[in-house]
Amino acid sequence: MSSVHLLREALVTERIQESPTVLTLGLRYTEPAAMAAFGFEPGQFNMVYQQGAGEVPLSIASDPDERDHFAHTLRVVGRVTRALERLGPGDRVGVRGPFGRGWPLEQAEGSDLALITGGLGCTPMLSVINYVMRRRARYGRLFILQGVRHVDDMIWRERYQDWSRAPDTQVLLAADITAGAEGFLPGTVVDLFAGLDMDPACTIALLCGPEVMMLAAIAQLRERGLEDERIWLSLERNMGCGVGLCGHCQIGPRFVCRDGPVFCYAEIADLFGARGF
């Protein structure tokens, strides 16, 4: 049996409360050999298990070069995440993975990157931003666009401020309800495109968030001349097994857990947004 299918014990090494409903757990496999062999691409996920509650797919939020640990940032929304919320340093969980396909960051080297996220499900993009910032010289201009419903939903505000000071980096933020906060455009993330100085010939767009938002963003990107092959998105589905066996995450002939969660838009343009998929 492949090692990714095995449930391995991991120790909680760190717990960070990012917001009232979002936390980060730092983990390390208790078997040194398992920790040494663990590797992943940003955008891949693990299945994290808590006894008595079940398991849940969680994007890996740490950097692949951090070889002594890995991290998951999660929102508390259901039975399993509520159980994980109660954990602290010294507690143990079960982990399977990594699963799926990550972001095309090696292929994107030398290109400009437009990172577009909406809502609270921005963890898959956090790993991308951290990855690019640590390897900044490998990429061209960086555009970070983030939209939320209420300005108070924006976590990691200080990080966005730090990112905005990086070379050749533009950070654009939007909120439906700004409550007078500085630096936020009233509206959605799609409204931020008006301030985006993007060259479609050398830009790769990475999207994450609600599908209705991604559909609107894709329409804007295509209007600006970005080819479908240069648009990538991370999908969310009910991933119950991680290996394409349960069928809960099927989208046409593909499975989000096995063939994604990151897809090139050209691969699924005929299915994405279609009723029933």
MOUR-V453200 format. One record per backbone hydrogen bond with DSSP energy under -0.5 kcal/mol. NH is the residue of the N-H (numbers start at 1). CO is the residue of the C=O. If there is no record, write none. Layout:
NH_CO + NH_CO
This chain:
5_2 + 6_2 + 6_3 + 8_6 + 8_95 + 10_93 + 11_28 + 12_91 + 13_11 + 13_26 + 14_26 + 16_24 + 18_16 + 18_22 + 19_22 + 22_19 + 23_74 + 24_16 + 25_72 + 26_14 + 26_24 + 27_70 + 28_11 + 30_9 + 32_30 + 35_31 + 36_32 + 37_33 + 38_34 + 43_60 + 44_41 + 45_99 + 46_58 + 47_96 + 48_46 + 48_56 + 49_94 + 50_54 + 53_50 + 54_50 + 56_48 + 58_46 + 60_44 + 61_59 + 61_71 + 62_71 + 66_63 + 67_65 + 69_66 + 70_27 + 72_25 + 73_59 + 74_23 + 76_21 + 77_75 + 82_78 + 83_79 + 84_80 + 85_81 + 86_82 + 86_83 + 87_84 + 90_12 + 91_88 + 93_10 + 94_49 + 95_8 + 96_47 + 97_4 + 98_45 + 99_45 + 101_260 + 103_42 + 105_103 + 108_104 + 109_106 + 110_138 + 111_108 + 112_202 + 113_141 + 114_204 + 115_113 + 115_143 + 116_114 + 116_206 + 117_115 + 117_145 + 118_208 + 119_147 + 122_120 + 125_122 + 126_122 + 127_123 + 128_124 + 129_125 + 130_126 + 131_127 + 132_128 + 133_129 + 134_130 + 135_131 + 135_132 + 136_133 + 138_135 + 139_136 + 140_111 + 142_168 + 143_113 + 144_170 + 145_115 + 145_143 + 146_172 + 147_117 + 148_174 + 151_177 + 153_150 + 154_151 + 155_153 + 160_156 + 161_157 + 162_158 + 163_159 + 164_160 + 165_161 + 165_162 + 166_163 + 169_166 + 170_142 + 172_144 + 172_170 + 173_183 + 174_146 + 175_185 + 176_148 + 177_149 + 178_176 + 181_178 + 184_181 + 185_173 + 187_175 + 191_188 + 192_189 + 193_190 + 194_191 + 195_192 + 196_193 + 197_195 + 198_196 + 200_198 + 202_199 + 203_200 + 204_112 + 205_230 + 206_114 + 207_232 + 208_116 + 209_234 + 214_210 + 215_211 + 216_212 + 217_213 + 218_214 + 219_215 + 220_216 + 221_217 + 222_218 + 223_219 + 224_220 + 225_222 + 226_221 + 230_227 + 231_228 + 232_205 + 233_263 + 234_207 + 235_233 + 235_261 + 239_237 + 240_238 + 250_247 + 251_254 + 254_251 + 256_249 + 259_255 + 260_255 + 260_256 + 262_101 + 263_233 + 263_261 + 265_231 + 266_228 + 267_264 + 268_264 + 268_265 + 269_265 + 271_268 + 272_268 + 274_271 + 277_274
